[in-house]
């Protein structure tokens, strides 16, 4: 049921060690054949590349996995559920503008009832049909007021509460970024790996461990915030 990949580093770094095995999860050694997408930042600008083809057989994804260098990235391989067919508008990640920034979001799970909520608003309206993008717009519309000062933690607290509320509708694991922080919410299926080597400091977040190493599972309902390759906030069950 879809898989997520996130990267936060203290400088631009290569991601091939993790992206190459993640690519194989897109219909190769895992049942996620219905599209792939990658958002990566260079400076404050996000570049989004995605396709409705299987990730494991995509030559473009292979090149990205081998060659991409960035300090921040979100990737996704899709198992189509809602709607149950591939399509570009429904392929993750999604990108929408809010609060003078571009935000990127990718989701694993199903929360179809969120479509019935008042998720459209002046700041974000879905382009596609997925419950994932509706949930994304709901989050943006709800946190926008508190994000006027992004250094204040209040909007992060609100995001954690909203995420917990949406998770009651089904399964809601996601990655979100405003181009500065990588935010990861692990409802029931997410792992983290921290690496500090000669290439720099970094944190990798993935649905399932992609390599050998001390991957740490999220506690159910836990939200973690990363910046510059380290965790700067942790909210939810594990943090009390």
C-alpha positions as CSV (number, residue, x, y, z in Angstrom):
1,X,0.0,0.0,0.0
2,X,2.3,2.7,-1.3
3,X,5.7,3.5,0.2
4,X,7.4,6.7,1.3
5,X,11.0,8.0,1.2
6,X,12.3,11.2,2.8
7,X,15.8,12.8,3.1
8,X,17.1,15.7,5.2
9,X,20.8,16.5,5.1
10,X,23.1,19.3,6.3
11,X,24.3,19.9,2.7
12,X,23.6,18.6,-0.8
13,X,24.5,14.9,-0.9
14,X,24.0,11.9,-3.1
15,X,21.0,9.7,-2.2
16,X,21.8,6.6,-4.4
17,X,22.6,4.3,-1.5
18,X,18.9,4.5,-0.5
19,X,17.1,5.6,-3.6
20,X,18.2,2.7,-5.7
21,X,16.6,0.1,-3.4
22,X,13.6,2.4,-2.9
23,X,13.1,2.4,-6.7
24,X,12.8,-1.4,-6.7
25,X,9.9,-1.0,-4.2
26,X,7.9,0.5,-7.1
27,X,6.6,-2.8,-8.5
28,X,9.8,-4.8,-8.4
29,X,10.2,-6.4,-5.0
30,X,7.0,-4.8,-3.6
31,X,3.5,-4.4,-5.0
32,X,3.6,-0.6,-5.7
33,X,3.5,-0.5,-9.5
34,X,1.1,2.4,-10.1
35,X,3.4,5.5,-10.4
36,X,6.3,7.2,-8.7
37,X,7.3,10.7,-7.9
38,X,10.3,12.6,-6.5
39,X,10.5,16.2,-5.1
40,X,14.0,17.6,-4.4
41,X,15.1,21.0,-3.3
42,X,18.0,23.1,-4.6
43,X,18.2,26.2,-2.6
44,X,14.6,27.2,-1.8
45,X,13.2,25.8,-5.1
46,X,11.5,22.4,-5.3
47,X,11.7,20.4,-8.5
48,X,8.9,17.8,-8.8
49,X,9.3,14.8,-11.2
50,X,6.7,12.1,-11.4
51,X,5.2,9.5,-13.7
52,X,2.3,7.0,-13.7
53,X,4.6,4.2,-14.8
54,X,6.1,1.6,-12.4
55,X,9.1,3.0,-10.6
56,X,11.2,-0.2,-10.8
57,X,11.2,-0.1,-14.6
58,X,11.5,3.6,-15.1
59,X,14.7,4.7,-16.7
60,X,14.1,8.3,-15.6
61,X,13.7,7.2,-12.0
62,X,16.9,5.1,-12.4
63,X,18.9,8.2,-13.5
64,X,17.5,10.2,-10.6
65,X,18.2,7.5,-8.1
66,X,21.8,7.3,-9.3
67,X,22.6,11.0,-9.9
68,X,20.4,13.2,-7.7
69,X,22.2,15.4,-5.1
70,X,20.1,17.5,-2.7
71,X,19.7,18.5,0.9
72,X,16.0,17.7,1.1
73,X,13.8,15.2,-0.8
74,X,10.5,13.4,-0.7
75,X,9.7,10.4,-2.9
76,X,6.8,8.0,-3.3
77,X,5.9,4.8,-5.1
78,X,2.1,4.1,-5.5
79,X,-0.3,1.3,-5.1
80,X,-3.5,2.8,-6.5
81,X,-6.4,2.5,-4.1
82,X,-8.4,5.6,-4.2
83,X,-9.0,6.0,-7.1
84,X,-7.9,2.4,-8.0
85,X,-6.2,3.3,-11.3
86,X,-2.9,5.0,-12.2
87,X,-2.9,8.6,-13.4
88,X,-0.6,11.7,-13.3
89,X,-2.9,13.9,-11.3
90,X,-3.2,11.2,-8.6
91,X,0.5,10.4,-8.5
92,X,2.4,11.5,-5.3
93,X,4.0,13.7,-4.2
94,X,1.6,16.6,-4.5
95,X,2.7,20.3,-4.4
96,X,0.7,23.3,-3.4
97,X,1.5,26.9,-2.4
98,X,0.7,28.2,1.1
99,X,2.1,31.0,3.3
100,X,4.6,32.2,0.7
101,X,6.1,28.8,0.3
102,X,5.7,25.7,-1.8
103,X,4.7,22.6,0.2
104,X,5.1,19.0,-0.8
105,X,3.2,16.0,0.6
106,X,3.2,12.2,0.1
107,X,1.0,9.7,1.9
108,X,0.8,6.0,2.6
109,X,-2.5,4.5,3.7
110,X,-6.2,5.2,3.1
111,X,-8.5,7.9,4.7
112,X,-11.3,8.1,2.1
113,X,-13.7,9.8,4.5
114,X,-11.6,12.9,4.5
115,X,-12.9,13.8,1.1
116,X,-16.3,14.5,2.8
117,X,-14.7,17.1,5.1
118,X,-14.6,20.7,4.2
119,X,-11.1,20.3,2.8
120,X,-11.2,22.8,0.0
121,X,-10.5,26.4,0.8
122,X,-8.9,29.6,-0.4
123,X,-5.3,28.3,0.1
124,X,-5.5,24.8,-1.3
125,X,-7.8,22.9,-3.6
126,X,-7.0,19.4,-4.8
127,X,-6.1,18.9,-8.5
128,X,-6.7,15.2,-8.4
129,X,-9.1,12.7,-6.8
130,X,-7.1,11.0,-4.1
131,X,-8.0,11.1,-0.4
132,X,-4.3,11.8,0.1
133,X,-4.4,15.2,-1.7
134,X,-7.7,16.1,0.1
135,X,-5.9,15.4,3.4
136,X,-3.0,17.5,2.3
137,X,-5.2,20.5,1.5
138,X,-7.1,20.1,4.8
139,X,-3.8,20.3,6.7
140,X,-2.6,23.3,4.8
141,X,-5.8,25.2,5.2
142,X,-5.9,24.5,8.9
143,X,-2.3,25.4,9.8
144,X,-1.9,28.5,7.6
145,X,-2.9,31.0,10.2
146,X,-0.4,29.7,12.7
147,X,2.3,29.5,10.2
148,X,2.6,33.3,9.9
149,X,5.7,33.0,12.1
150,X,7.2,29.6,11.2
151,X,9.7,29.8,14.1
152,X,6.8,29.5,16.6
153,X,6.1,25.8,17.5
154,X,2.3,26.3,17.7
155,X,1.7,25.3,14.1
156,X,3.6,22.1,14.6
157,X,1.5,21.2,17.6
158,X,-1.6,21.9,15.5
159,X,-0.3,19.8,12.7
160,X,0.3,16.9,15.1
161,X,-3.3,17.1,16.4
162,X,-4.8,17.3,13.0
163,X,-2.7,14.3,11.8
164,X,-4.0,12.3,14.8
165,X,-7.6,13.3,13.9
166,X,-7.2,12.2,10.3
167,X,-5.5,9.0,11.2
168,X,-8.8,7.9,13.0
169,X,-10.3,7.6,9.5
170,X,-8.0,4.7,8.4
171,X,-4.2,4.7,7.8
172,X,-2.3,8.0,7.6
173,X,1.5,7.9,7.3
174,X,2.9,10.9,5.5
175,X,5.9,13.1,4.6
176,X,5.5,16.9,4.4
177,X,7.9,19.7,3.7
178,X,7.9,23.5,3.4
179,X,11.3,23.5,1.9
180,X,13.0,23.9,5.2
181,X,11.8,21.1,7.5
182,X,11.0,17.5,6.6
183,X,8.0,16.5,8.7
184,X,7.1,12.8,9.1
185,X,4.0,11.3,10.7
186,X,4.1,7.6,11.4
187,X,0.6,6.3,12.1
188,X,1.5,2.7,11.9
189,X,4.4,2.1,9.5
190,X,7.5,4.3,9.2
191,X,11.2,4.0,10.0
192,X,14.2,6.4,10.5
193,X,17.9,6.0,9.9
194,X,20.5,8.6,11.1
195,X,23.9,8.7,9.4
196,X,26.8,11.0,10.1
197,X,29.8,10.3,7.9
198,X,32.5,12.0,5.8
199,X,29.8,13.1,3.3
200,X,27.7,14.9,5.9
201,X,24.9,14.4,8.4
202,X,21.6,13.1,7.2
203,X,18.4,11.4,8.2
204,X,16.5,9.0,6.0
205,X,12.9,8.2,6.6
206,X,11.2,5.3,4.8
207,X,8.2,3.1,5.1
208,X,10.4,0.0,5.4
209,X,14.2,-0.2,6.0
210,X,16.0,0.0,2.7
211,X,19.5,-1.1,3.8
212,X,21.3,-2.7,6.7
213,X,21.8,-0.4,9.6
214,X,20.1,0.8,12.8
215,X,16.7,1.8,11.4
216,X,14.3,2.9,14.2
217,X,10.6,2.4,13.9
218,X,8.3,5.3,14.7
219,X,5.9,4.8,17.6
220,X,2.3,4.7,16.5
221,X,1.0,8.3,16.1
222,X,4.4,10.0,16.3
223,X,5.3,13.1,14.4
224,X,9.0,14.0,13.9
225,X,10.5,17.1,12.4
226,X,13.9,17.3,10.8
227,X,16.1,20.1,9.7
228,X,19.7,20.0,8.3
229,X,20.0,16.3,8.8
230,X,18.9,16.1,12.4
231,X,15.7,15.7,14.4
232,X,14.6,19.0,16.0
233,X,11.1,18.0,17.3
234,X,9.2,14.9,18.3
235,X,5.6,14.9,19.2
236,X,3.0,12.2,20.0
237,X,3.0,8.9,21.8
238,X,6.8,8.5,22.3
239,X,7.3,12.0,23.5
240,X,4.4,12.1,26.0
